[in-house]
């Protein structure tokens, strides 16, 4: 009865110039030797069989993901257009239910780094069990390791049993002081790892998400293109989880990172004795806390610190590490012939 839905859309522009339209973040080996999408599927081994893994993506990425993940075409769900996560997950859950009326669904993203796959599976199993047992939508909250301001937080409420708790409230991307207060109060990072039974998700969406609920008949009739054309784009968090009173949280004690910027590589890749992360042929002489990705040519650093240096796809990027979260502003400022990359 268990199914997995992996969200694998998005352009991954924050990893320019390594990422391209046909090889975005989820197809890059950012955390290890294989792509994060491959790691996402492999991480499910022993919990959910590969034939019950559905991948939601766009038309440009679908063939690349199908080849890389070794899935059948029926396991690749191609969005006619991007409409955020609520329509995507509701569609994929409807598809799982069509194939299996008793479907239980685990929702995850294709661009995470997870430090302990076994702990991930144990937590996912607990979330799926809680979703069935307590008839709730379940989110997995990761125990924070730092006062991160780029993540949402979950404040747990009263216990339900077996480690599951009600959700008292969500807090989206707090400032540093608030993040510290939330950590002290036992709040968890909202990882984006969710579990539900198909019938419960659809019932809750009909009750709380009019942006999508008004168009569910199109899904049931199989008119996917019109469904995506007519829904109002909205995230599953804002459109459903923050509105529903039937949400529970299960705590996950495993290293987790969504690898949102170049600077995140310092958390998911090994460092040399001077704190540098080096991928490819590069040398760091009297340099500290730098991130270097050399795709083809040799890169040499000397006497610098706290830089991101990327050589890929005919471009060379050099920027302060602390500015890596501002990649969108940089790309907006570049002329198209510099910014735009091929496949």
Backbone torsions as a table, in degrees:
resi	resn	phi	psi	omega
1	UNK	NA	-16.6	-174.9
2	UNK	-83.6	133.7	177.5
3	UNK	-128.2	154.7	172.4
4	UNK	-118.6	139.7	172.5
5	UNK	-118.6	120.1	-179.8
6	UNK	-108.0	120.2	176.0
7	UNK	-83.2	120.4	-173.4
8	UNK	-135.0	31.5	174.7
9	UNK	-89.5	-168.7	177.0
10	UNK	94.6	150.0	-175.5
11	UNK	-93.4	-17.8	179.5
12	UNK	60.6	38.2	-174.1
13	UNK	-66.8	-18.5	-179.3
14	UNK	-70.1	-5.8	174.8
15	UNK	-109.8	26.1	169.8
16	UNK	-62.2	141.8	5.2
17	UNK	-96.1	9.8	178.8
18	UNK	-71.7	-40.8	-178.8
19	UNK	-80.3	145.2	176.5
20	UNK	-131.4	168.5	-180.0
21	UNK	-56.3	-31.8	-178.7
22	UNK	-102.1	0.7	176.1
23	UNK	-144.2	66.7	-177.9
24	UNK	-78.9	-171.5	-172.0
25	UNK	-50.2	-45.2	-173.6
26	UNK	-69.1	-13.3	176.8
27	UNK	-103.6	9.5	-179.7
28	UNK	-103.6	148.2	178.5
29	UNK	-83.3	61.8	-172.1
30	UNK	-70.8	-36.6	-174.4
31	UNK	-101.6	-11.7	-176.9
32	UNK	-167.8	-149.4	-174.6
33	UNK	-86.5	-15.4	178.1
34	UNK	-120.1	167.3	-177.5
35	UNK	-68.1	157.8	179.2
36	UNK	-65.7	-29.9	177.1
37	UNK	-66.4	-42.6	176.7
38	UNK	-63.0	-40.9	178.3
39	UNK	-63.0	-36.3	-179.8
40	UNK	-62.9	-43.1	178.7
41	UNK	-70.0	-45.8	-179.0
42	UNK	-61.3	-32.9	-178.4
43	UNK	-64.1	-20.8	-178.5
44	UNK	-85.6	-7.5	-176.5
45	UNK	-56.8	128.1	-178.2
46	UNK	92.2	-12.2	178.8
47	UNK	-110.5	-47.6	-179.5
48	UNK	-137.6	125.4	-178.5
49	UNK	-67.4	151.4	-175.4
50	UNK	-57.9	-34.2	-178.1
51	UNK	-70.3	-9.8	176.5
52	UNK	-113.2	29.0	173.8
53	UNK	-106.0	119.9	177.3
54	UNK	-106.6	135.2	-179.4
55	UNK	-116.5	123.9	178.9
56	UNK	-100.7	124.5	-177.4
57	UNK	-155.5	-177.8	177.2
58	UNK	-94.8	170.3	-174.6
59	UNK	-64.7	-33.0	-178.0
60	UNK	-67.8	-33.3	-176.2
61	UNK	-93.6	-18.6	-172.3
62	UNK	-52.9	-50.3	-178.8
63	UNK	-65.3	-35.5	179.4
64	UNK	-66.7	-42.2	179.3
65	UNK	-68.8	-40.3	179.6
66	UNK	-60.7	-43.4	178.8
67	UNK	-67.3	-45.3	-175.9
68	UNK	-67.3	-38.5	-175.0
69	UNK	-92.2	-7.3	179.0
70	UNK	56.0	51.2	177.1
71	UNK	-111.6	159.0	175.6
72	UNK	-77.2	161.4	-178.7
73	UNK	-62.0	-28.4	179.9
74	UNK	-71.1	-13.9	178.0
75	UNK	-92.2	-6.5	178.5
76	UNK	-103.1	113.3	179.4
77	UNK	-99.0	115.5	-173.8
78	UNK	-98.2	115.3	177.4
79	UNK	-69.7	131.8	174.5
80	UNK	-63.1	-31.9	174.7
81	UNK	-158.6	157.8	-179.4
82	UNK	-74.9	135.0	-179.6
83	UNK	-142.2	28.5	-179.7
84	UNK	72.2	-173.7	-165.4
85	UNK	-84.4	-27.6	-178.6
86	UNK	-64.3	-53.2	176.8
87	UNK	-58.9	-39.6	-178.7
88	UNK	-62.8	-46.0	-176.5
89	UNK	-73.8	-35.0	177.4
90	UNK	-67.1	-40.9	175.8
91	UNK	-62.1	-49.5	-177.6
92	UNK	-63.5	-37.5	178.5
93	UNK	-67.2	-39.1	175.8
94	UNK	-61.7	-38.7	178.5
95	UNK	-67.1	-41.3	176.4
96	UNK	-61.5	-41.9	179.6
97	UNK	-66.8	-35.5	177.2
98	UNK	-61.3	-37.7	-179.5
99	UNK	-84.0	-23.7	-176.9
100	UNK	-150.1	98.2	-175.1
101	UNK	-56.4	-23.2	-179.7
102	UNK	-100.5	23.8	-171.6
103	UNK	-59.6	135.5	167.6
104	UNK	-111.5	135.3	-168.7
105	UNK	-122.0	131.7	170.1
106	UNK	-106.3	124.1	-178.7
107	UNK	-107.9	131.5	-179.5
108	UNK	-148.1	172.0	-179.6
109	UNK	-109.0	157.1	-175.2
110	UNK	-89.7	2.4	-172.4
111	UNK	-124.6	34.1	178.7
112	UNK	-98.6	157.2	164.6
113	UNK	-111.2	127.5	-179.8
114	UNK	-124.3	126.7	-172.6
115	UNK	-80.4	-22.9	-175.2
116	UNK	-138.6	96.7	-175.9
117	UNK	-63.7	-36.2	-180.0
118	UNK	-65.7	-43.0	177.6
119	UNK	-65.5	-36.7	175.3
120	UNK	-58.8	-47.1	-178.5
121	UNK	-65.4	-40.0	178.7
122	UNK	-62.0	-42.4	-179.8
123	UNK	-68.0	-42.6	178.7
124	UNK	-62.4	-39.9	177.0
125	UNK	-61.9	-43.0	178.9
126	UNK	-64.2	-38.4	179.6
127	UNK	-66.2	-44.0	178.0
128	UNK	-63.7	-40.3	178.2
129	UNK	-63.8	-43.6	179.6
130	UNK	-65.1	-38.4	179.3
131	UNK	-60.8	-40.5	179.4
132	UNK	-74.7	-45.1	-174.0
133	UNK	-68.7	-40.3	-174.5
134	UNK	-104.1	2.7	177.1
135	UNK	54.5	48.4	-178.2
136	UNK	-131.1	161.5	166.6
137	UNK	-81.3	131.2	-173.3
138	UNK	-117.5	130.7	173.1
139	UNK	-112.2	144.7	176.9
140	UNK	-95.7	123.4	176.0
141	UNK	-102.1	127.4	-179.1
142	UNK	-91.8	135.6	178.5
143	UNK	-63.5	120.6	-175.1
144	UNK	-66.5	145.3	175.2
145	UNK	-109.0	-5.1	-179.1
146	UNK	-163.7	161.0	178.9
147	UNK	-78.7	67.8	-176.0
148	UNK	-69.2	129.2	179.7
149	UNK	-96.1	-5.8	-178.8
150	UNK	-93.1	-3.5	-179.1
151	UNK	-110.7	157.6	168.8
152	UNK	-84.1	158.9	-179.1
153	UNK	-122.9	152.9	176.4
154	UNK	-119.3	128.3	174.7
155	UNK	-98.4	112.1	-178.5
156	UNK	-69.6	148.7	176.9
157	UNK	-108.9	-149.6	-177.3
158	UNK	-62.1	151.0	-179.0
159	UNK	-72.6	146.4	172.4
160	UNK	-101.2	-31.2	-177.9
161	UNK	130.6	154.7	177.6
162	UNK	54.7	34.0	176.2
163	UNK	88.7	-10.4	178.4
164	UNK	-85.9	143.6	178.7
165	UNK	-132.6	154.9	170.6
166	UNK	-67.8	160.5	176.2
167	UNK	-97.6	123.1	177.6
168	UNK	-77.4	-46.4	178.0
169	UNK	-169.4	163.5	173.8
170	UNK	-107.4	148.5	175.4
171	UNK	-133.6	117.6	-173.3
172	UNK	-93.6	119.2	171.7
173	UNK	44.4	71.5	-179.0
174	UNK	-75.8	168.0	171.3
175	UNK	-75.7	173.6	-172.0
176	UNK	-61.8	-42.8	-178.7
177	UNK	-64.2	-43.0	178.8
178	UNK	-66.3	-37.6	178.0
179	UNK	-60.8	-42.0	177.2
180	UNK	-62.7	-41.7	178.5
181	UNK	-64.0	-40.4	179.2
182	UNK	-64.4	-42.9	177.8
183	UNK	-60.8	-42.7	-179.9
184	UNK	-63.4	-28.7	-179.2
185	UNK	-87.9	2.4	177.4
186	UNK	88.8	16.0	178.8
187	UNK	-70.1	158.0	-176.5
188	UNK	-121.8	153.7	172.7
189	UNK	-69.0	138.3	174.0
190	UNK	-83.0	100.2	-170.3
191	UNK	-74.0	-25.6	-171.6
192	UNK	88.4	7.4	173.2
193	UNK	-92.4	116.3	-173.8
194	UNK	-124.7	158.1	175.0
195	UNK	-142.3	142.9	176.1
196	UNK	-163.7	161.5	166.6
197	UNK	-84.6	149.0	-175.3
198	UNK	-61.3	-43.3	-177.6
199	UNK	-64.9	-34.5	-179.5
200	UNK	-70.7	-42.8	179.7
201	UNK	-59.6	-45.9	-176.9
202	UNK	-67.1	-36.6	177.0
203	UNK	-65.6	-41.9	179.8
204	UNK	-68.9	-37.5	178.0
205	UNK	-65.1	-41.2	177.9
206	UNK	-62.7	-33.8	-177.2
207	UNK	-81.7	-30.3	-168.2
208	UNK	-124.6	-10.3	-173.6
209	UNK	-124.6	75.7	-178.9
210	UNK	-62.3	-25.5	178.9
211	UNK	-56.8	-28.1	-179.9
212	UNK	-112.9	-37.5	-172.8
213	UNK	-56.4	-36.2	-177.9
214	UNK	-62.5	-16.9	-173.4
215	UNK	-117.6	12.2	-178.3
216	UNK	-64.9	-27.4	176.7
217	UNK	-59.4	-31.7	177.4
218	UNK	-66.5	-38.0	175.8
219	UNK	-63.3	-45.7	-177.0
220	UNK	-64.1	-30.6	178.8
221	UNK	-86.0	-5.9	178.3
222	UNK	87.7	10.1	-179.8
223	UNK	-90.2	76.0	-173.4
224	UNK	-68.0	-40.4	-177.3
225	UNK	-62.4	-44.4	179.8
226	UNK	-69.4	-36.6	176.7
227	UNK	-55.6	-50.0	-178.8
228	UNK	-68.9	-29.5	179.8
229	UNK	-72.3	-30.1	-172.2
230	UNK	-101.7	-19.8	179.2
231	UNK	-69.7	158.1	171.8
232	UNK	-91.8	120.6	-179.4
233	UNK	-57.4	131.0	179.4
234	UNK	-160.6	146.4	-178.9
235	UNK	-78.0	156.0	178.2
236	UNK	-65.6	-30.7	179.4
237	UNK	-66.7	-55.4	-177.0
238	UNK	-71.2	-41.4	-173.8
239	UNK	-76.2	-22.5	-175.7
240	UNK	-137.5	-56.7	-171.7
241	UNK	-62.7	-37.1	-179.7
242	UNK	-79.4	-10.3	179.4
243	UNK	-100.9	-31.6	-175.1
244	UNK	-76.6	149.2	173.2
245	UNK	-98.8	4.6	-178.4
246	UNK	-111.7	53.7	-179.2
247	UNK	-120.6	135.9	177.6
248	UNK	-123.0	163.6	178.1
249	UNK	-129.6	140.0	173.6
250	UNK	-118.7	133.9	-177.1
251	UNK	-83.5	137.1	177.9
252	UNK	-116.5	120.1	-179.8
253	UNK	-101.8	68.1	176.0
254	UNK	-141.4	151.4	178.2
255	UNK	-66.3	129.9	-176.7
256	UNK	-143.6	139.4	177.7
257	UNK	-151.7	138.5	179.0
258	UNK	-90.3	5.9	174.7
259	UNK	46.8	60.7	-173.6
260	UNK	-81.6	-23.8	-177.4
261	UNK	-142.8	169.8	175.3
262	UNK	-55.8	-37.1	-177.4
263	UNK	-62.7	-24.6	179.7
264	UNK	-64.1	-20.5	179.6
265	UNK	-62.2	-24.0	177.9
266	UNK	-68.0	-16.5	179.6
267	UNK	-96.8	-18.8	-173.0
268	UNK	-118.4	-6.6	178.7
269	UNK	-122.8	152.3	178.9
270	UNK	-66.5	153.0	179.8
271	UNK	-114.7	154.9	173.0
272	UNK	-80.4	175.4	-177.1
273	UNK	-58.0	-18.7	178.9
274	UNK	-98.6	9.9	177.0
275	UNK	83.8	11.3	180.0
276	UNK	-87.5	141.3	170.2
277	UNK	-103.2	120.0	-175.2
278	UNK	-125.6	124.2	176.2
279	UNK	-123.7	125.1	-177.2
280	UNK	95.1	-165.7	-176.4
281	UNK	-89.6	101.0	-178.1
282	UNK	-149.2	153.5	179.2
283	UNK	-131.1	133.3	179.4
284	UNK	-117.4	107.6	-178.9
285	UNK	-104.3	121.7	-177.8
286	UNK	48.3	41.5	-179.3
287	UNK	-124.9	146.4	-174.1
288	UNK	-133.0	145.2	170.0
289	UNK	53.6	40.6	177.1
290	UNK	-105.4	158.5	175.0
291	UNK	-118.4	119.9	-177.2
292	UNK	-125.3	125.8	175.4
293	UNK	-125.1	109.4	-178.5
294	UNK	-110.7	106.7	-175.5
295	UNK	-78.8	-37.4	-175.4
296	UNK	-132.8	-53.8	-176.2
297	UNK	-89.3	163.9	177.7
298	UNK	-81.0	134.9	179.1
299	UNK	-114.2	133.3	178.1
300	UNK	-121.7	128.9	175.0
301	UNK	-114.0	142.4	177.2
302	UNK	-146.2	125.1	173.3
303	UNK	67.4	29.9	-179.8
304	UNK	-125.5	167.7	177.4
305	UNK	-151.9	156.9	174.9
306	UNK	55.8	45.0	176.8
307	UNK	-116.2	152.3	164.5
308	UNK	-106.9	124.6	179.5
309	UNK	-128.3	117.8	-176.8
310	UNK	-127.6	126.8	173.7
311	UNK	-116.7	109.9	-177.3
312	UNK	-162.3	145.1	172.7
313	UNK	52.9	39.9	176.4
314	UNK	74.7	15.3	179.5
315	UNK	-129.0	153.4	173.6
316	UNK	-127.1	124.1	178.6
317	UNK	-110.7	130.9	172.6
318	UNK	-132.1	122.1	-179.0
319	UNK	-154.4	154.6	174.0
320	UNK	-61.9	139.5	-179.1
321	UNK	-54.3	-39.6	-176.4
322	UNK	-66.6	-16.0	179.6
323	UNK	-91.6	0.2	-173.8
324	UNK	-65.9	-23.4	177.2
325	UNK	-73.9	-10.7	-177.9
326	UNK	-102.9	29.0	-176.6
327	UNK	-61.2	-36.7	-178.7
328	UNK	-59.8	-43.2	179.2
329	UNK	-62.7	-38.6	177.3
330	UNK	-63.4	-48.2	-177.6
331	UNK	-63.8	-36.5	177.7
332	UNK	-63.7	-27.9	-177.4
333	UNK	-85.8	-14.0	-176.6
334	UNK	-83.2	146.9	172.6
335	UNK	-65.9	147.2	-176.2
336	UNK	-54.1	-36.9	-177.3
337	UNK	-70.3	-17.9	174.2
338	UNK	-90.8	-43.8	-174.4
339	UNK	-70.3	-46.5	-169.3
340	UNK	-76.4	133.5	-178.7
341	UNK	-118.5	154.8	176.9
342	UNK	-83.2	-160.4	-178.0
343	UNK	-76.1	NA	NA
